[in-house]
Amino acid sequence: MEGEQWVELLRPFNSVKTLDISEAFVGRITPAIKILARRERATEALPVLQDIFLEVPQPPRPVQEAIGQFVAVRRLSGQPLAIHYRERRRWWHVRGEIY
């Protein structure tokens, strides 16, 4: 998907306060974050977003830069958000139960 397609995909979720992005999508969603980092588009998608959880302990530099710009623009728009990094979750599935 291209950046604009991601923005369109995220647009209907206007009441989302927390976004949890798995490791597989961190790099893929970066083009959308760059688009939303433009001042005039900062709250176009996910207008009430407060927290982003990234399933990577240390994202690649382009991802860090895009997120940094997005956070700065959101702060200037009066809608700050927090970025959280975490290690990959480890779930064990046994007979339909999660342990």
C-alpha positions as CSV (number, residue, x, y, z in Angstrom):
1,M,0.0,0.0,0.0
2,E,1.1,3.5,-0.7
3,G,1.0,6.3,1.9
4,E,-2.2,7.9,0.8
5,Q,-3.9,4.5,0.8
6,W,-2.9,4.0,4.5
7,V,-4.2,7.5,5.3
8,E,-7.5,6.6,3.7
9,L,-7.6,3.3,5.6
10,L,-7.0,5.1,8.9
11,R,-9.5,7.9,8.3
12,P,-12.7,6.1,9.4
13,F,-11.1,5.4,12.8
14,N,-11.7,8.8,14.2
15,S,-12.3,7.7,17.8
16,V,-9.1,5.6,18.2
17,K,-7.0,6.7,21.1
18,T,-4.4,3.9,21.0
19,L,-2.7,2.5,17.9
20,D,-0.7,-0.7,18.3
21,I,1.5,-1.4,15.3
22,S,3.2,-4.8,14.9
23,E,6.8,-5.2,13.8
24,A,5.6,-6.3,10.4
25,F,3.8,-3.0,9.8
26,V,6.1,-0.4,11.4
27,G,8.0,0.2,8.2
28,R,5.0,-0.1,5.9
29,I,3.0,2.6,7.7
30,T,5.8,5.1,7.7
31,P,4.8,6.7,4.4
32,A,1.4,7.5,5.9
33,I,3.0,9.0,9.0
34,K,5.1,11.2,6.8
35,I,1.9,12.4,5.0
36,L,0.2,13.1,8.4
37,A,3.3,14.9,9.7
38,R,2.4,17.8,7.4
39,R,0.9,20.5,9.5
40,E,-2.3,20.8,7.5
41,R,-2.9,17.0,7.7
42,A,-1.8,16.3,11.3
43,T,-5.2,15.4,12.5
44,E,-6.8,14.3,9.3
45,A,-6.8,10.7,10.3
46,L,-6.9,9.5,13.9
47,P,-7.8,12.9,15.3
48,V,-8.0,11.8,19.0
49,L,-5.0,9.5,18.9
50,Q,-3.0,9.7,22.2
51,D,-0.6,6.7,22.2
52,I,1.2,4.7,19.5
53,F,2.8,1.4,20.5
54,L,5.5,0.1,18.2
55,E,6.5,-3.5,18.4
56,V,10.2,-2.8,17.8
57,P,12.7,-2.0,20.5
58,Q,14.6,0.4,18.1
59,P,12.9,1.3,14.8
60,P,15.0,2.2,11.7
61,R,16.1,5.8,11.4
62,P,13.6,6.7,8.7
63,V,10.8,5.5,10.9
64,Q,12.2,7.4,13.9
65,E,12.4,10.6,11.8
66,A,8.8,10.3,10.5
67,I,7.4,9.6,13.9
68,G,9.4,12.5,15.4
69,Q,7.9,14.9,12.8
70,F,4.4,13.5,13.4
71,V,4.7,13.9,17.2
72,A,6.1,17.5,16.8
73,V,3.3,18.5,14.4
74,R,0.6,17.0,16.6
75,R,2.0,18.8,19.6
76,L,1.8,22.1,17.7
77,S,-1.8,21.2,16.8
78,G,-2.7,20.9,20.4
79,Q,-3.1,17.2,20.3
80,P,0.1,15.6,21.6
81,L,0.7,11.9,21.6
82,A,3.1,9.5,23.2
83,I,5.2,6.9,21.4
84,H,6.0,3.6,23.2
85,Y,8.4,0.9,22.0
86,R,8.2,-2.6,23.2
87,E,9.7,-6.0,22.5
88,R,7.8,-8.4,20.3
89,R,5.1,-10.2,22.1
90,R,5.4,-13.9,22.6
91,W,2.2,-15.8,22.7
92,W,1.8,-19.5,22.9
93,H,-1.4,-21.0,21.5
94,V,-2.4,-24.4,22.8
95,R,-5.9,-25.8,22.1
96,G,-7.3,-22.3,21.4
97,E,-6.1,-20.9,24.7
98,I,-3.4,-18.2,25.1
99,Y,-0.8,-18.8,27.7
